[in-house]
Structure formats: structure tokens, C-alpha cells
Amino acid sequence: MKTYSQPAYQRITLLLTLIIALTLVACGGTTGPQTGQTVATPQPTQPAQPISGQQLLTGSVTYVALGASDAVGVGTTQPATQGYVPQIAQKLPKDSHLINLGVSGIHLHEALSEELPVALTTNPRLITIWLVANDFIANVSYTNYMQDLNTLLMRLRSSTHARIVMANLPDLTRLPILSRLGKQQKATTLATIQRWNTTIASTARRYNVSIVDLMAQASLITSHPNYISGDGFHPSAAGYVQLANLFWAEIQ
């Protein structure tokens, strides 16, 4: 398995900042949709027929990962092998190629110019996407995020035949880093996460993109202490194993 990767930028270390940001969400920040606002959802003019999961099991596969610090493998001692992206790559046929475009701390809007153009030049057969948690905790507006997500998926589907698998938001309120949030703040944050995930799912269906539903799998990731690294936010090596398995099940 050959691996190509861009440099990983500085990891997220100001955990208190994350707590403050999510507190703002819970207190009525800008992540929720505003009354009267709509998200533009243009359709691809000639959507490509995606590759099936069975087709990925034969022949050489170019696998492109779009993501942030989790794609980089932050939270492990050996990110090049213990992250969920390299673990997925190891399950692909021999002589496949991994192009990991993950950048720590990146937001989806930035990824449209920093990661997407590279992905479109590689003729990928498999694409994984996990680009949502940073936007949510940074209080990016619901409307802006969903517009950017629509742009990302529209361009990928219009320009590639890849099988595309994308993860949504897990229950972030279960993470140790958010233990300082009050009961009402957690309830409000959870409701906002569910609102985001509902629209993420409908947008994914529009472009024939499969969803790894991390909210439904909360007991496997965010609520299991052994699956969270010492920073209280990123998965541990054991957590990345579970994450890779969830992606792989959906890829197949």
C-alpha cells in the first residue's frame, strides 16, 4: 500500500476553547437554522454512476480521504498506521493507493479550496469524508455549512465515479472534554447536533453518498472511555479501530 499525504498542521490543543465554543452553541449560537433561511441545493447536471462496494474489492483502488485531525490520526502515538484512514486503506486490494488529504483543524469551507481540488485530480475509486466536528464546535452557521457540504458533494459526484462514504456528527456531549457543560446545555447541543445530522443525511442521499451514522453508534465511540484519547476529544488507537470498522462496513 503506497501512501501519499499532505503535511498535517497544528493539532487542536486548546481544549478549554472547545468547551467555550460548544457552550455558545448550547446557549443559542449561530449553528442552528434561522427562521426564513433556506439552504441552496443545486443538483449535479450529469451525476456519475458510483462504484459499488463489491467493485472496490477487485483491482487497484485509489482511495482519497478528506478530513481534519481525525483523518491525520491525532490522538494516537503512530498516526500513520493507527488512524482510521490507514486502517481502511489496509483493507483494500493489494497495490491500492492512499491519498490522505486530512489537515488538522481545517473547516469544510477551507477544504473546498485546500483538499477538494487535489481529490478531483486523482481519479479516485473510493472517497471518505469526515469534515463536520470542527465546523460545529467553531460555531460555523448551519446555513453556511450546509451550502458548503452541498458544493463539496455536488463537485465530487459530478466529477468522479467514486464510492463516497461520509461520517456525520457523533454525540459530542458524551466526550470528557464537555463534562463541564450543564444538563440543559448538553440537551440543547444534542438537539442541534441532531438537526445538523438530519440535513447531512438528506444531502448525502441527494448525491448517492453513504452515511456512517456516528450518532447511532455513540456507544461504540464517544461513550466508551477506552476509545477516547487523553485529550478528551480525539479517538484513541482503539477508538480509531472502531471508527475504521464502521467506515468499512458502510464502504462494503
Residue pairs with C-beta under 8 A, 6 or more apart in sequence:
1 89
1 90
1 92
1 94
1 96
1 97
1 98
2 97
2 98
3 80
3 86
3 89
3 97
3 98
3 100
4 97
4 98
4 99
4 100
5 98
5 99
5 100
5 101
5 102
6 100
6 101
6 102
6 103
6 118
8 69
8 72
8 74
8 79
8 102
8 103
8 104
9 103
9 104
9 105
9 106
10 104
10 105
11 69
11 72
11 74
11 104
11 105
12 18
12 69
12 74
12 104
12 105
12 134
12 231
12 233
13 231
15 177
15 231
15 232
15 233
18 137
18 177
18 233
19 177
19 178
19 180
19 181
21 137
21 138
21 139
22 136
22 137
22 172
22 178
22 181
22 185
22 189
23 181
23 185
24 139
25 31
25 136
25 137
25 139
25 188
25 189
25 192
26 181
26 184
26 185
26 186
26 188
26 189
26 192
27 185
27 188
28 188
29 139
30 139
30 140
30 141
30 142
31 136
31 139
31 140
31 141
31 142
31 145
31 192
31 196
32 142
32 192
32 195
33 39
33 142
33 143
33 195
34 143
37 143
39 142
39 143
39 146
39 147
39 150
39 199
40 147
40 150
41 150
41 203
41 206
42 150
42 154
43 154
43 206
44 154
44 157
44 158
44 207
45 158
46 158
47 157
47 158
47 207
47 208
48 157
48 158
48 159
48 160
48 161
49 161
50 157
50 161
50 162
50 163
50 164
50 208
51 125
51 126
51 161
51 162
51 163
52 163
53 163
53 251
53 252
54 252
55 125
55 163
56 92
56 93
56 125
56 126
56 163
56 251
56 252
57 93
57 252
58 93
59 93
60 93
60 94
60 95
60 96
60 97
61 92
61 93
61 96
61 97
61 125
61 126
62 96
62 97
62 99
62 122
62 123
62 124
62 125
62 126
63 88
63 89
63 92
63 96
63 97
63 98
63 99
63 124
63 125
63 126
63 127
63 128
64 99
64 101
64 118
64 119
64 122
64 124
64 126
64 127
64 128
64 162
65 71
65 85
65 88
65 98
65 99
65 100
65 101
65 102
65 127
65 128
66 101
66 102
66 111
66 115
66 116
66 119
66 127
66 128
66 129
66 130
66 131
66 152
67 85
67 101
67 102
67 128
67 129
67 130
67 131
68 102
68 103
68 104
68 105
68 106
68 130
68 131
68 133
68 134
69 75
69 102
69 104
69 105
69 134
69 234
70 83
70 84
70 102
70 130
70 133
70 234
70 235
70 243
71 83
71 84
71 85
71 100
71 101
71 102
71 128
71 130
72 79
72 83
72 100
72 102
72 103
72 104
73 79
73 80
73 82
73 83
73 84
73 85
73 86
73 240
74 104
74 229
74 234
75 228
75 229
75 230
75 231
75 233
75 234
75 235
75 236
75 237
75 239
75 240
76 82
76 83
76 229
76 235
76 236
76 237
76 240
77 237
78 237
80 86
81 87
82 237
82 240
83 240
84 235
84 240
84 241
84 243
84 244
84 247
85 98
85 100
85 102
85 128
85 244
86 98
86 100
87 240
87 241
87 244
88 128
88 244
88 247
88 248
88 251
89 96
89 98
91 244
91 248
92 126
99 118
99 119
99 122
99 124
101 111
101 114
101 115
101 118
101 119
103 110
103 111
103 114
103 115
105 134
106 114
106 115
106 131
106 134
107 131
107 134
107 135
107 138
107 140
108 131
108 132
108 135
108 140
108 145
108 148
108 149
108 152
109 135
109 140
109 144
109 148
111 131
111 152
112 148
112 151
112 152
116 152
116 155
116 156
119 127
119 156
119 160
120 155
120 156
120 159
120 160
123 160
124 160
124 162
125 161
125 162
125 163
126 162
126 163
126 165
126 251
127 156
127 160
127 162
127 163
127 164
127 165
128 164
128 165
128 166
128 167
128 247
128 251
129 152
129 164
129 165
129 166
129 167
129 209
130 166
130 167
131 152
132 145
132 167
132 168
132 169
132 196
132 200
133 169
133 170
133 172
135 145
136 145
136 169
136 172
136 192
136 193
136 196
137 172
142 195
142 196
142 199
145 196
146 199
146 200
146 203
149 200
149 203
150 203
153 164
153 166
153 203
153 204
153 206
153 207
153 209
154 207
156 162
156 164
156 207
157 164
157 207
157 208
157 209
163 210
163 251
164 207
164 208
164 209
164 210
165 209
165 210
165 211
165 212
165 247
165 250
165 251
166 200
166 204
166 209
166 210
166 211
166 212
167 211
167 212
167 214
167 243
167 246
167 247
168 196
168 197
168 200
168 201
168 211
168 212
168 213
168 214
168 215
169 193
169 196
169 197
169 200
169 214
169 215
170 214
170 215
170 217
170 218
170 221
170 222
171 190
171 193
171 215
171 218
171 222
171 223
172 178
172 189
172 193
172 222
173 181
173 186
173 189
173 190
173 193
174 218
174 222
174 223
175 222
175 228
175 232
175 233
176 225
176 228
176 232
176 233
177 231
177 232
177 233
178 186
178 189
181 189
193 215
194 215
197 213
197 215
200 211
201 211
201 213
203 209
204 210
204 211
210 250
210 251
211 250
212 246
212 247
212 250
214 221
214 222
214 246
217 246
220 227
220 242
220 246
221 227
221 235
221 239
221 242
221 243
222 228
224 239
224 242
226 236
226 238
226 239
227 235
227 236
227 238
227 239
227 242
228 234
228 235
228 236
228 239
229 235
229 236
229 239
230 236
235 242
235 243
